[in-house]
Amino acid sequence: MAQLLVVDIDSAQAVAMAREAVGAKTPRAGSVLARALALAGEIAVQSGDAKGGDEMFGEAIKLSESGEAGEDASDIYQRYAQVLATAGKHEQASRYYEMAYKTATMKRR
């Protein structure tokens, strides 16, 4: 029977662990790092650090656009768009929603 292990770590530790996975060249390491960065970005924004959140999302987006994150770009664009929309940055959010849509529809072809 599988057990769920709950570990109390912060977003910085999660990103550090993901970076370590990338360094070890584990399968889908780029994807894990991109998702960890996006999650850290969401946490940073929710904690009041909008600049830190933007930086984390920026790195996640670069990683996903470089192809190292597999098929995660659409999800990351959509998550960032939600963060931007919540912050009232609707024009920027709209651009990222559009990018998420285009990326998702390209995957289906």
N, C-alpha and C positions, 0 to 999 in steps of 0.2 A: 504494500500500500504506500502510495506516494505521500510525502509530508511536505507541507508548506513551511519554509523557513523564513521567518520575518526578521529582517536585519534593520537596525536603526542607523541609517546613514543619511548624510545630507547630499544635496545635489552635486556639490563639488567632489565628494568622495565617489559618487556614482560615475561622474565623468572621468575621474582619474582611473577607476576600475575599467571603464570602457576603453580608455586610451591604452591601458596595459594590455587589454585583449587585442587591440589593433597591433601593438608592438609584437605580440606573440604570434601574429599571423593566423589567428583562429578563423575558422569559416564564418563568413558574414560579419567579420569584425567591423568593417566600415559601416554596415547597417546598424550594428549595436551602438557604435559611437554616435552616429547621426541621431538615433532615437534618444540616446541618453542626453545629448546636447539639447535636443528639442524639449525634453522633459525638464531639464535644468533651466532652460529658458522660461518655460511656463512657471516653474517654481519661483524663479527670480522675480518675474513680473508680479506674481501674486504676493511676494514678500516686499514689494515696493521698489525693487531695483529694475526699473524699465531699461536703463542703459545696459545692465548686465544681461538682461533677457534678450535684448536685441543682438548683443554680441554672440550669445550662445546660439540663437536661431541663425545668425549670419554664418557661423561656422558649420552648423548642421546643413544649411542650404548649400554652401560651397561643397561640402562633402558629398551631398546627394547629387549635385549637378556634375560632379567630376566622375560619377559612375561608381564610386567606391561604396555607396550605400545601397546598392541594388535598386530595388523598386520602391524605395521609401520616399522619394521626392514629393509625390502627390500628397501623402499623409503629412509630411513636414510643412509643405506650403499651406495646407488647410489649417493645421494647428496654429501656424503663425498668423494666418488671416484672422482666426478667431481671437487671438490675443490682441491684434491691432484693432479689430472691430470693438472689442470690449473697452479698449483705451480711447475710443472715439476717433481713431485714425481710419475713417471709412474709405477714403480714396486709396490709401496703401492696401488696406484689407481687400478691397475689390480686386486689385491687381493680383494679389496672392491667391484669392479664390479662383480667379481666372486661370492662373498658372496651375493650380491644383486640378482644375477640371480638364485642362488641355493635357496634362501629364497622365491623368487617369484614363482619358479616352485613347491616348496613344498606346497605352499598355494593352488595351483590349484588341488592338488591330493585329 
